[in-house]
Amino acid sequence: MTTDHIHRRTGLRAVAAVSLLAGTLAVGIPSAQAEPVPNGRATLEGTAPEWTGSATDTGATAGSTQVGARVYLAGRDAQGLTAYATAVSDPASPSYGKYLTPQQAEERFGASPQQIAAVTAWLKSAGLSVTGDGRHYLAVTGDAAAVQKAFATPLHDYRKDGRTFHAPAHAASAPRELADAVLTVTGLDNAPHRAEPKDTLPGPGAGFRNAGPFSTYYGSNTAGTLPDAYGAKIPYAVHGYTGTQLRAAYGAGKYTGQGVTVAITDAYASPTMAADAAAYAKRNGDQAYRKGQYTEVLPASYNSVEDCGASGWYGEESLDVEAVHALAPDANIVYVAGASCNDPDLLDALNKIVDSRLADIVSNSWGDIEANQTSDTAAAYDRTFKLGAIEGIGFYFSSGDDGDEVANTGKKQVDIPASSAWVTAVGGTSLAVGKGDRYQFETGWGTQKATLSADGKSWTDFPGTFTGGAGGGTSATVKQPFYQRGVVPDSLAKANGPTRMRTIPDIAAVADPNTGFLVGQTQSWPDGTVSYDEYRIGGTSLAAPVIAGVQALAQQARHFPIGFANPGIYARYDSPLYHDVTDRPLGANRELAVARVDFVNTVDATDGLRTSVRSLGKDSSLHAVRGYDDVTGVGTPAPGYVASYGSLFH
């Protein structure tokens, strides 16, 4: 199988980071080396990866080279699946809300026994071994010679970034009589590399603590001894918002998420998650978990443990679980772990949720950049999202933590899976919650950082460098979905050319780590001890579970699954149900900043402290403005948003 790495979203950059060479999720990308297929064959679009176009072709892959792949099944009536997923999600459709059970979905749109048998026979006749089958795909292994026979494309070796990978020389194909049965094939290329399975997860990751001083709420503690910023004294960053503050900010009211189940997907599984979640709730005034409220669905084994930095995912899981519970204290939470950070394993986790309808709402704080996408995998993901839609399941994905991605990749682009037309992309803000848990304002999350000068009298190179911000912008590959028409301005929708394209995000919530969430986690410390502690964190990996929690409240108000939420989210656009977030909420000439003090060694003052000023509302080339924008989408939930799902608005 290919191991296309997905990385997690956090505002704590010291613990993030998996380098990506090939990734996921596009729609309609042409093959890099499109060639006519033999007579009697049907092209499997997008199966010649884009990355080979900039790599050096060193010739045919040895025929004995072993390859593992997945042949994804199109199922019955693929076009009908798209049509029904649209209708059941559109408030203007007579079919709105007429969801199917997993069994009904399988009977109507799943692969038939005849299709599975025919595809299996074809693969075996080419010399491939079918090593696993299920509702969605057939797993196969074999040598490169068998792959060429099966898919009518030779494999070539390509040099890229000092390494050699194999990949199809042109698009793969299937027998024409199986065109309606085969969706795509993934895994014919092995970029970035192959990893050996490991069953044992590492212990808790390296510890992190915030230094302080802090504000307990926004503006409560002014940095009076530090230099001015923008002509005024500035507050210290908050210690970390808690559920009480976020519920108040986003208008939770009386709703608690009762009767709703939220699933969370990440890679791997923290061995201390249940205990950490219970400790966090007790220490921060959240409702205690009732028996069975938090459950886990784990794979039989894990792989790519070192390559994916398994222990680094524990903090992501802790953030996701604790944030959902803080916003929706009565909602059930099911954590569904991927066996690794690779596409096949994360897709398996999503399919488990759909196949057994494990949840109503799915929060996902992971992704990649659009340049790393392959449209074969995109087709597999989108089919899962559509199947979820017809069952009344909504998927929420973080929009990314690097703004327009120019500073990170050198190219302006969006992130994936957030750019899929079948998910809700969640952007980010800097949030000010004041005394008495009163909502004050939000800006689009985008941060510039300058450090305190040696003499302590000024900020060095103020306002400093861009350190992170909510991902957003216009997709180069996904056309504008129906729910964005008339809302997204053409200046954004047509940013890449004359065709209107998918623009993200759709909605937003707090993400700035300087106005972030307090999270609790068992961690490993330099003295060799392992213990629970709490720290402030952010990123759109916070925004996604916050919105998932808010949507759980909204579903409780509705008394019926919301399902794919975007049509309803956009139907509420330009109303008091949203905070219309801008970069200058206090006036055009009023810049915002907070002071922050960090431990140099990330855990204690032994190696000293580092003081900085963080300017807010500076998200690379992206801007939060009146109306829809590419930082916060339609805005953030305001009082009345949750309750609106119990009215005729739904």
N, C-alpha and C positions, 0 to 999 in steps of 0.2 A: 504494500500500500504506500501511497505517498504520505508524507508527514508534513502537511501544510500547516504551519504553526499559527495559532491564534494567541494573541496576548491579552492579558487582563487590563482593565481600566482602573487606575488609582491615581490620586493626586500625590501619593507618597512615592516619588520617583526613585528614591533610594532602594526600594525593594521591587520595582517593576523591571521587566525587561527580558523578552525573548526576541532574538533577532529573526527577522522573517525574510525568506527568499521567495516563497510562493504561497499564495493564499487562496481566498475564496470569493464566492458570491458576486457574480455579475449576471447581467441579462443581455443576451443578444450580441455578444462580442464575436466578430468574425474570426475564423481560424487564421493563425499567423501565416500558415503556408497552405492556403486553400488550393486543392487540386481536384480535378475530376475523379470521381470514384468509379470503380469498375461497374460494368453493366449488371443490373440486378441487385445493386447495393443502395442503401440509404445512408446519407451522411449523418453522423452524430455531431451536430454543431458544437463548436467550442472545445473540441477534444485535442486540438493542436495548441499547446500552451503558448501564450504571448511571449514569455521570457526567452524562448529559443531564438527569437528574431534578433536579439542583441548578444547572443552567445556564439561561440565558435563551434561549428559542426566538425567533429573529428572523425566522422564515418559511422558505419553501421555498428550497432551493438552486437556483441558476440551472441550467436544463436542460443548458446547454453545459459545465458544470463537469466536468472529466475526473477519473475515478476509477479506481484500480487495486485489485484484490481477488484473493483466492485462494478458490476453491471446493474445499474438502477433500472427498475421497471416502471414503465409509464402508467400501467394500470388500465382499467377500462375508462374510456371517454375522458381523456386528458383535457380536451377543450371544455367539456361539460363541467369538470371540476373547477376550472377557472371561472366559468360563468356562475356556477352556484356559490362559490366562495365570495364573489362580488355581490350577488343578490342578497345573500343571507347577512351581509355586513352593512348594506346600504339602507339607512332609515327610510329612503324614498321608495324602496322596493316592496312589493307585496310579500316577498319571501323573507323579509327582514326578521331575524331571530328564529327562523324555523330550522333549528340545528338538527343534525343527525347524531345518533349514537356512534361510537367507534365501529360497532358491528354493521350498522347501516352504511356508514361511510366505506367500510371495506367491501361490502356486497355491491355497492353502487360504483365505486371508483377504484377499488383495489385490483391488483393483477388477478386474473382468473387462473384456475389450475391449468387450463389449456395453454395460456400464455407462458406460465412458468415452465411447463413441460417442454414447450417448443424452444424457449430460450436456453434451457438446460441442455437439450439435445444438440443445439447448434454449437454451444461452447465446448461440449465434450467431443463433438466430432472434429473439432480443430485441434484437439490434444490438450485442452485445458482441464484442470480438475476443479470441480465445484466443491469448495470447502465449507460453505455455509449458505443458508438461504433464510429468507424471512419475508415479511410483507413488502419490503421496499427494494431489496437488491439481492443479487447472487454474488457471493464472494468466490473469486477464482484465483488459481495459481497455475503457473506453467512457465516454460522458457520463452525467450524472445521469439523463437521461430514459431511457436504455437500462437503467440500474440499476433504476429504478422498474418498468419493464416486466418485467425478468427476475425480480426478487425481490418484487414486489407490495408495495413499501413506498417512500414518498417519502423523499428526503433533505431534511433541514432544516438551516439554519445555527443554531449555538448559540454564545452568548457565555459564555466561561469564563475567569476570571483575566485579563481584559483582552484576550483574543484570540478569534477566531472560527474554529470548526471545523464541518465538516458531519458528519452521522451519520444513521442511519435513524430515522425518526419512530416506528416501532414494529418489532416483530420481522419479519425477512425470512422468506420462505417459498419453497418449491420446488414444482413440479408433484407432485401426490400419487403419480403413477406412478414418480417418481424418489426417493421418500422413503427407500427402502432404499439408494440409491446415493450420496446427498449427506449428508455428515456435518455440515458447517456452512459458513459463508462468513465470512471475516475481511477486514478492510480497507475496509468500507463507511463507517467513520468515519476521519477523518484526524488525530485527536488523537494526540500533541501537535502534530506538523507533518511536513512533507515535506522530505526532504533530497536534494540533488543528489549523484550518484555521484562519487567521487574514487578514482583508482587508486593514488595515491601515499600511503604511510603516512609519518607524521612520524618523525624520528629519536628517539633515546632521550630519555626524559622527565627532568624536573628531579631533581637528585640529593638524596639524604637520607642522613644519617649519625647514628648514636647517639653521644652524648658520653661516657658513663661518668663515674665508675668503675662497674665491673660486678662481678657474681659469676660465676665460671666454672661453678659448679654452685649449686643453690639453697642459700643460707645461707653460702656460702664467704667472703663479704666483708661484714662488719657495718658499717653506717653509724654508727660510734661518735661522730662529731662532730655528728651531726644530732639534733634533738629526738626524744624517745621517741614512740612511737605505741602506744596501748592499753597504756601502762605498761611498755613494754620497748623496747630497741633493735631495729632492724629491718635486714634485709639489703638490699643493693643488688639491683636487678633483674639477672637473668642477662644475659650478653652475647648469648645466643641459643643454644638447644639445637641440637645436630647429630644426624645420623642415628644415631650410636652410642648416644647418650643416649635417643632416642625408641624405638629398637628394644628397648633394655633395659627401658624403662618399660612397654611394651606386649607384652612376652613373645614377641618374634620368634623367639628360639631359633636353631635351625639353618636355618630357612626363609628363602629369599631371593626368592621370587616367580618362580622359574624356570618357564618354560613358560606364563606368564600375560601377557596384554597389557592394559594400562591405557590408556584414552583420556582425554584432557583436552579440554574445550571451554571456550573463552573467545572474546571478540571480538578480531579483528585478530591480528597475529602479530609478536612481537619479532624484528627482523632479526638480533639477536645471540644468540638463544636457545641454539643448539647450542654456540657458543663459551663462553657464560656457564655453561652446565650442566657442560661439561667442566672449566672453571676451578674452579668450586665444588667438584666432586667431588675434584679434585686437592688443593685447599687444605684440605679438611675431612675427609680420610681416607675418603671414600666410594670405592666400587669405580669404576674407570674405565669409561666407556661402551664397549662393544664396537661394532664396525662394524654399522650398521643397527639398533642397539637403540633409538635415538631417531629418529622420522620425523615428517613434517608433511604434513597434507592441507589445502591452502589454496584459498580461492575464487579465481575468475578475476579478480575486482576487489572493491574495498571501497567502502563508502559511509558517510555520516554521520560522517566522520572527526573533524571539529571538534566536532560536537554530542555525540558519545559520548566525547570525550577519548581518542582512540585510544592515545596514548603511555602514558596512565595504566594501560592494561590490560597493558602489558608486565611490570610488577611482579607482577601477578596470575599471569600465565603463568609467570614465573620461579619464584614460590613453589610453584605447583602441580607443575611438572615436577621441581624439585629435591627437594621433599618426598616425592613418590612414589618417586623413585630412592633417596633416603636410607633409606626404610623397606623397599623391595623392590628391592635393587640389581641383581637379575637379570631383573626384569620388563621386557618391552618397553613402550615408551611411544610412543603416537601422539598428536600434538597436532592437533586438528581445529578450525580457526579459523572463527568466524562472520564474515561480511562486514561486520557492524556489531554494535552492542549491541541491535538491535531484534529483537523476537520472530520474525519470519519468517526472519531470517538465522541466529539461534541454533537455531531448530527445523530449519532445513536442515542445520546441522552435526550435530545429533543423528540426523537421518534418514540421513545419509551413513554413520554408524557402524552403524546397524541394517541398512540395505539391503545392505551388503557385509560385515557382521559383522566390523568392524575391530578389535573389542576384546571382552573379557569383562566389564570393569569400566569405568565411565565416571564421572569426577570432575568436578563442576560447582560452581564457587564464584561464582555469580551469582544474582540474584533480585530480587524486588520485594515490596511489601506487599500483603496480601490485599485491601485496599480498592481497589487499582488493577487488580483482575483483571477479565477479561471471559471469560465461560464459552464463547464461541465458540472462542477460542484454547485454552482449557483442554481442550476436547474433542480438538483436534488434538494437543496435547502428550501427553495420556493415551493416545491411540491409539499414538503412537510408543513410549511406555513399555511398553505391553502387547505390542507387536510385539517389543520387546527382550526382554521376559520369556520369550516362547515360544521365543526363540533362545538363552536362557541368558545374557543380558546384564543386569547390574545397574547402576542409576543412583543416584548418591549426590549429594545437594545440601546445601550449607551452610544452616543454619537462620536465619541473620541475625545482625547485630552490634549490635542496638539493644534487646535484652531484650524487654519486652512491647510496645515501639514507642510507648508513651505519650509519652515525652520527645521522640521524633522526629516523631510525627504527631498527638499529642493523643488517640489512640484505641488501646485495647488490642486487639492483633490479631497474627496470625502472618504468616509470610512464605511466599512462593510462589517457585518450584515445590515447595519443601520440604513443603508441606501436601498435595500429591498423595498419594493412597493407593497409588500405584504406584512411589514412589521411597523411598529411605532418607534420612531427614532427619538431618543430623549436627549435634549441638549442641557446646558448648564448655566447657572447664575451664581453671582455673589449675593448672599442673603443677609439682610440686616433685621434681626429680631430684637426689639428693644425691651425695656423694662415692662414687667407684667405680661411678657410673651406677646407683645404687640408687634404686628408686622409694620416695619418702617418703609423698606424699599428693597428692590433688587436691581442689580446691574447684570449685563451679560458677563459671564465668567471669561476673563482674559486678564492675565497678570504679567506685570513687568516688575523686576526685582532690582534694587540697588542696595549695596551694603554700606554700613556705617564706616566713615573714614577713620583712619588711625587715631586722629585727635578727638574723635567723637563730636565734631562740630558741624559736619555736613554729611550728605549722602554721596557716595562715589558714583560718578557718571549717571546721576539721576535723570530720568526715572528708571534707567537700567535696561536690562534685556528681557525679552519675552521668555517666560518659563512654562507657560501652559494656558490652555483655554478650551472652551467647549468646541468640539468638532462640528463642522457644518459646511454648507456650500451646495454645489450643483453636481449631480452625478454625470459622468461622461457616457454612461452605458444604459441607464434605466430611464425610460420615457415617463413623462409626467402622468401620475395616476389620476383617476377621475376626481378624487376627493380634493385635490389641490387646485383644480381649475377655478379661476376667479378669485383665488385667495393669494397664491404666490405671485408676486409681481414679475413681469417679463424680464426685468433687469436681472433677476436671479434665475428664473426658469430657462432663459435663453442665454445664460452666461457663456455657454460653450458653443453656441451656434444658433441657427434659426429654429431648431426643433425644441419645443418645451420639454424639459427633462425633470426628473425627480429631484426635489430639493429637500435638504434636511437641515435641522431637525423638525419634528412635528410639534412637540411640546417640551417643556423644560422644568427643572427644579434645581435646588441648591446643589452646587458641585464644587465651587471654589474651596480648596483645602484650607484657605485662610478664614473662611466662614463655614467650616465644615462640620462634620458629625463626630461625636465622641463614640469610639468603638472599643470593645473589650476583647482581648485575645490572650491566650497562653503563648508565651514567647520564651526563647532561649537567651540568656544573658551572658556577658563576657566572663563572669565569675564561675560559669558552669552550671548555674541554677536554672531551673525552668519554673516560671510562675505566670500567673494572670496579671495583666496590667491594662491600662486604657490610654488611648491617644487620639488625637484629632486627625481626621482623614477626609479626603474629598475626591474629586474627579467625577466624570459622568457615570462612573461605577457607583457613586452615591445617588446621583439623580435618577438612575433607572429603577432601583428598588424603592426609592421614595415615591416615584410616580406609580409603580406597581402597587404600593400600599394605598395610595390615594384612589386608584382604580378599584381596589378591593372595597373601599368604603363606598364608592359610587355604585358598585354592583350590589352591595347590601341595600342601598337606597332603591335600586331598580327592582330587586327581588327576582332577577333573572340574569343569566350571563351576558356580559357586554360583548364578548367575542373580540373580533378584530376591531379595534377601537377607532381607527383613523377617521372613517366617515363621520362618526359622532363627534369626535374632537373638532373637526373642521366645521361641522354644522353649528358649533357654539362660538365660532370665530367672531371677533369684533363685537363682543358683548361684555357686560360687567362680570361674567363668570371667569374671566382671566385677568391676571395682572399683566398689563401691556408693558413689558420690561424694555427699558432703554439703557444705554451706556451712561446717560447723565440724568438720573432720576431726580436730582436736587436742583437742576437748572443747567443751562447750556455751558455756563462758565464755572461750574462747581465740579472740580476733580475730586476723586475719592481714593483714599489709601489707608492702609493699616500698618502698624509696626509689628514685627515678629522677632522673637528671640529663640534660637535653636542651639542645642548641644552640638559642638563640632563633631563629636564621636557618635552622635545620635542617641546616647543613653544616659550620660551624666556630665557633670561639669569638669571632670578630670582634665580634659584637653581644652577647656575654655568654652566660651559662648560666641555665637555669631549673630549680630543684630542686623536686620534689614528692614527696608520699607517696601511694601507690596502695593503697587498702584492697581486699581480695579477698573474694569470696563475697557480693557485694551486687548482684544482678542485678535491678534495678528491683523489680517486684512478684513476680518469679519466684523460686522457692526450690529448691535442691538438697537433697533429704531422703532418708531411708531408702526403698528401693524405687524404683519408677518415679517420675520427676519431670519437670517441663517445662523443665528446664535441660540435663539430661544423659541423658534417656530411661532406658534400662535400665542405664546406666553406661558405663564405658570398658573396653576389652579388658584382661584380666589374664593372667598366665602360665597357660597351659593353653587359652586361648580358641582360638588358632590351631590347635594340635594337635587340638582337639576335632573339627575338620572331617574328620579322618582316622579318626574312630571311628564307632561306631553312632549318635552324637549327630546326624550329618548326615542 
